[in-house]
């Protein structure tokens, strides 16, 4: 089994504030090598989060909650974040 990168672990820890019942994080940085945003060392990630916190929220509000959770990581570790956020069921 592959160990997650330190950045993935930071993202995982940050998203625990949403109390997810499901959380998947994929580091897609390798697909963007040479890309303008990759030059500063930040990465490209895809997250899939299922949480009761999202129940009754519109997709934009769900994304805002994810961005709030990762907060400072958007300045230090994340260049691009693809988000799939939903409530259980």
C-alpha positions as CSV (number, residue, x, y, z in Angstrom):
1,X,0.0,0.0,0.0
2,X,1.3,3.5,-0.9
3,X,1.8,6.0,1.8
4,X,0.1,9.3,1.2
5,X,2.4,12.3,0.5
6,X,2.8,14.9,3.3
7,X,0.6,17.3,1.4
8,X,-2.2,14.8,1.1
9,X,-1.9,14.2,4.8
10,X,-2.2,17.9,5.5
11,X,-5.3,18.1,3.3
12,X,-6.8,15.0,5.0
13,X,-6.2,16.5,8.4
14,X,-7.8,19.9,7.4
15,X,-10.9,18.2,5.9
16,X,-11.5,16.3,9.1
17,X,-13.2,19.4,10.4
18,X,-16.1,18.5,8.0
19,X,-16.5,15.1,9.8
20,X,-16.6,13.2,6.5
21,X,-18.1,9.8,6.2
22,X,-16.1,9.4,3.1
23,X,-12.9,11.2,2.0
24,X,-10.7,10.5,-1.0
25,X,-7.8,12.7,-2.0
26,X,-5.8,12.2,-5.2
27,X,-2.5,14.1,-5.8
28,X,-2.7,14.9,-9.6
29,X,0.4,17.1,-9.6
30,X,2.3,14.7,-11.8
31,X,-0.2,15.5,-14.6
32,X,0.7,19.1,-14.4
33,X,4.5,19.0,-14.5
34,X,5.8,22.2,-16.2
35,X,2.5,24.0,-15.7
36,X,2.7,27.6,-14.6
37,X,1.2,26.8,-11.2
38,X,3.6,23.9,-10.6
39,X,6.6,26.2,-10.6
40,X,6.0,27.5,-7.1
41,X,5.9,23.9,-5.6
42,X,2.2,23.8,-4.9
43,X,0.2,20.9,-6.2
44,X,-3.0,19.9,-8.0
45,X,-5.4,17.7,-6.0
46,X,-8.8,16.2,-6.4
47,X,-11.0,15.6,-3.3
48,X,-14.2,13.7,-2.9
49,X,-15.9,14.5,0.4
50,X,-19.2,13.1,1.7
51,X,-20.4,14.8,4.9
52,X,-23.6,15.7,6.7
53,X,-22.2,19.2,6.8
54,X,-23.3,19.5,3.2
55,X,-26.9,18.5,3.6
56,X,-29.3,21.1,2.2
57,X,-26.5,23.2,0.7
58,X,-26.1,24.2,-2.9
59,X,-22.9,23.0,-4.7
60,X,-21.3,26.4,-4.4
61,X,-21.8,26.5,-0.6
62,X,-20.4,23.0,-0.4
63,X,-17.3,24.1,-2.2
64,X,-16.9,27.1,0.0
65,X,-17.0,24.9,3.1
66,X,-14.2,22.8,1.5
67,X,-12.1,25.9,0.7
68,X,-12.7,27.2,4.3
69,X,-11.5,23.8,5.7
70,X,-8.3,23.8,3.7
71,X,-7.8,27.5,4.3
72,X,-4.1,28.4,4.4
73,X,-3.1,25.3,2.4
74,X,-4.4,27.1,-0.7
75,X,-1.5,29.5,-0.2
76,X,1.2,27.0,0.8
77,X,0.5,23.6,-0.7
78,X,-2.4,23.7,-3.1
79,X,-2.4,25.4,-6.5
80,X,-5.6,23.7,-7.9
81,X,-8.3,21.8,-6.2
82,X,-11.0,19.7,-7.9
83,X,-13.9,19.2,-5.5
84,X,-16.7,16.7,-5.5
85,X,-18.8,17.3,-2.3
86,X,-22.0,15.7,-1.3
87,X,-24.2,14.7,1.6
88,X,-24.7,11.0,2.4
89,X,-27.3,9.2,0.3
